[in-house]
Each structure stands twice: as structure tokens, then as C-alpha cells.
Amino acid sequence: MGLFGSELGLPVRRVDAAPRFLARLSGVEDPEVKRKIIGSEFISVFAEFARGLGVRPEFLVQGTLYPDVIESRPPPGGDQAHSATIKSHHNVGGLPADMPFALIEPLRDLFKDEVRRLGRAIGASEAFLRRHPFPGPGLAVRVLGAVTPERLATLRAADAIFIEEIARAGLYDRIWQAFAVFLPVRSVGVQGDGRTHDHVIALRAVTSTDGMTADWFPFDSGFLSHVSSRICNEVEGVGRVVLDTTSKPPATIEWE
């Protein structure tokens, strides 16, 4: 979790680098390769933007948390036979070795619940502190398989419906993290008197304290039926919605 300029009342400059990331990710399906490409490109975009402002940044400040570090590389001095890289978070294992500036990570040794307590102590807004985590590599790790603009658009539409209904049902603050996942498969269905062969969306929602372990959230069947119906009826090209009922471990919270 980081503090963004908009949250602190500071001016914000937005950079649309989506075409660059999509070009680098074209045809890439391996999750580890995706994460490292995104980490490298993130640094390149940041450095180029700074040069365009006529400055040479000396530091990059990131909101890296301890779970990012643990999953990205075995702990120092750990038993390498029993410690493994789970996934390279773009802000840890995914960063290039030759960065042109120093890295500052003031929250690196803290868990998410500790960061939230710290945020309250310094007066950050509750809405900001309660916001669900979002993956550093963005939606690229929620589109399984190749990342395309079309798949991203489908995922965003389905995710918006899911989160909207969670908030409407008063469940947002009871859930640690909730999101939709685009699956690289098609499923046969029926619409009217015709056959369909459309995309599949998975829904993921978990409860947790520190993100190291998590349990899937037990939605009411009526809620799930409503969300599934909305996604299939309102998101073009989606014909099936499934629910992820796997805890962490054995699964990670994100699918990739």
C-alpha cells in the first residue's frame, strides 16, 4: 500500500503507457515472465517521464510490504531446499538490476494490517486504508494467458459489476480482496434458441489479516446468482461465471 499524490492533496501527473506494456506483453503467457517484463518496463517509463520533466530522479519510493518480499525470494539464510520463489512481485523480484536510482521502501518489513494501523496513526482516510489491495502488475496477472486489449476490457467490465454488487450488499469491508479473473477458455452455452461459445470469468474473494494466509469468502447463493446473471447479460462475450473456493494455501490470492 502506498500513499498517492491524490490522497495527500498533491498534484498528480498521469502517464498512459498502456500501449508500451501491451506491446512488451504480446504473446507472453508465463506469469513469471509477465511480472518481470512489467517490472522492467515500469522502471523505464518512470525514468523516461522524469527525464521529460528535466530532472534526474535520485530515488524511487515504493510501498513494498513484507509478503511481497517473502513470496518473491526465499528469506536470507533460509533453507534453500525448503524455500522457493512463489512469484516475483514486480516491485521486488521483477525490478531490473541496473536501476538508475536508489530504491526506498519504508514499509518493506511490515504486513498489511500493520500498515493500516500506521496509516490510522498518521491520519490517512479510512476509505483509503480499507481499500482492497490491487496487484502491482495490474490486470495482466488477472488475464490468464496472453494479455490483449479485448480481454482486458472484458475483465474490467465483469470486475466492475462484481465490486459494485459487493459494495451494494454491504460486504466490501468484510472482504480482504475481491476481483474477477479472465480465463483463457471458452464454454458452450445457449442464448434464446441459439448456441454460444463464450468466455469464462472466475470470481475470487477472500478474508485475511496479513495476506500470508486467506480463506475464501462464503457468499450467499442469491448474491452469487445475481452477480453471475448480471455479468453474463451485461458483459459482451461472457457466457459462464465460476467461483474460486480455494484458500491460501494451497492457492495464492491472485491467480498468477
N, C-alpha and C positions, 0 to 999 in steps of 0.2 A: 504494500500500500504506500503510495507516495502522496505528497502534498502538491497539488497542481496550482498554477498561477490563478486560475479562475476561482479556486476555493479560497485563495488568500487575498482576493481583490486586486491582483496584479494583471497587467495587460497580457494577453495571450496571442501568440502568433502561430497559426496552424499551417502545417505543411502537408499537402496532398501528394504522398509518394506512392499511392496505391499502384499505379502502372509499373513503377520500378520493381516493387515487391512481386507483383504478379508475373512480370517477365522473368525474374530470377527463379520463381517457383514453378514455372511452366513445366508440366510433365513430372514433377517431383512427387513421389508418394511416400517415401520413407519418413516417418515422424522425426527421427534424429537429424536427418539431412535438412528437413524443413526448418527445424529450430535453429540450426547453425547458420543457414542462409539468412534467416530473419535477423539473427543477432548481428551478423556481419553487415548486412545492408542497413540496419538501424544505425550503426556507428557511422557508416559512410554518409547517410542522409544528414545526420546530426552535424558532422564535421563540415559538410558542404554548405549547409544552411548558415552555420556560424561564419564561414569564410565570406558568404554573401553579405553578411552584416558588417564586414570589415573588421572582425575580431578573430583572435585565435584563442579558443577556449582552453583553459588550463585544467579544468575539472569536469567530470560528469557525475552528477549526484543521482543515485538510484535508490528506489525503495525496496531493494532486495531483502527478503526475510530468510530466517534460518531454514524453513522447509525447502526453499529454493536451493540452498546450498547443499543440504543433505541429499536431495534427490539428484542433483547434478553431478556430484562426485562423492566417492567414499570419504568418510571423515579422516583427518590426518592421524596417522598412526594406527588406523583401523586394520582389521584382519582383511587383507585384500581377497582372500579366498571366500569370505562371507559378506563382503561389502561390494556393492555394484552400483554403477550409474543407472538410475531408474530412467531419467530423461534429462536432457541438457536444457535447462531453462535458458531462454535467450539472453537473460541478464547475468548468467553465471557461466555455464559451460559453453554457451553459444557465442560468447564475445570473442572477437579476434585477438590474437596475442599481441599484435603491434598497434594498439590503440594510440592515437596521437595526444591523449590527455590522461591525467590521473583519475582513478575511479574512487569515489567516496560513497560509502554505503553505511550510513549511521544506524540502520535498523537490522543489519545483517545477522546479529546474534539473537534476535527476538522472534517470537512466534506471533501469529496474527492477533490472538487475544491480548497479548502484552502490548502490541502496537495500538490496539484500540483503547486500552487503558491509558497509555501515554497520550493518545490524541485527546481524550477527555480532559486529562490534566492540563493540557495547553490550550484548551478551549475550542477545539475543532468541532464543527457542527455534527449533531447526532446523525443527520441524514447522510452525511459524508462517511462517517465512521461505520454505519450499518450497511453501507452499500456492499453488495456481493462482490467477491473477488472476480477479476477478469484476467484471462491469461495474457502474459506478456507477448507471446507470438500472435495474439489476436485470434481471429476466426479461422486462421489457417490450420490450427490444430483441432478445430471442431468441424472441419470439412475433411472427412476421411478420404484418403486417396488424393487424386490430383485436385488442385485448387483452381477454380475458374470463376470469372465474374458472375456467371449464371448460377452456379452452386452457392456462391456467397449471398446472392440476392434471395434465393430460396430460403437459405438458412436464416437470414436476418428477419424475413417475414414471419417464419414459424416461431423464432425465438421471441419476437415482439409480442405475439399472441400469448405465448406461454407465460412470460413475465407479467404481462398486463393482467392476465387472469389470476396469477398468484397474488399480485397486489390487491386486486379487487376482492379476493376471498380473505384478505387479512392474514395471509400466510408468509409474506415476504420476510418479516423479522424472525420467523420461526425456522427459517431455512438458511443454512450457511451459504449455499451456492446452488443456483438453478440455471439451466440453459438447454438449448436444443442442439442436436448433432445431426449433420447431414451424412447419411450412409451411402457408400458407393455401390448401391444395388438398386434394382427396380423390382417392383412387385405387381403381380396381376390383380386387377380389381374389376369392379363393374360400376358403371355410371349410367343411369337410365336403362336402356336396353343394350348398351354397348360395352365392349371390353376396354379396360385401361391397362397400361403398363407404366406405372409412375414411380416416382422417388419415394424413399422411406426416410422418415425423420424419427430420431430417438430423443426421448425426454430424460433429462438427468437432474435430480435434486437430492441434496444430501444435507445432513446435520453434522456439525463438528465443533470442536473448540479451538484446536490449533492447526487443523489441516493435515496432521500426520495420520490420523485415522478418521473415518467417516462412516456414517450409516445412511442408507437411502431413506428418503422421507416417505412415510405411508400416506399418500393422498387418498381422499375419499373417492370411491368409484364414480360417483356422479360428477365430481370435478374433472377427473380424467376423461370421462366420456364427452363432456362439454368441450374441453380443450382439443381433444382429438377431432371432434366434429368441426370445430372452427378452423383448425389447420387444414384439414382435407378439403373443406368447402371454400376457404378463402385464399389459400396459397396455391397458385397455379403449378401443376405438375407433381403435387404430392398426393399419394393415394393410400398411404398407410403410416400410422404412428405407433411406435412401440415405447415401452417404459423400461429404463435401466434399473434393475433391483439388485445391484451388486454393491457391497460395502467395500471400504478401503481398510486393510487389504481384503481380498486379493487384487481388486482393481484400483487404479488411481482415480482421482476425482475427474480429471479431464480424460478424454478417450485416447488422446495421443500425447 
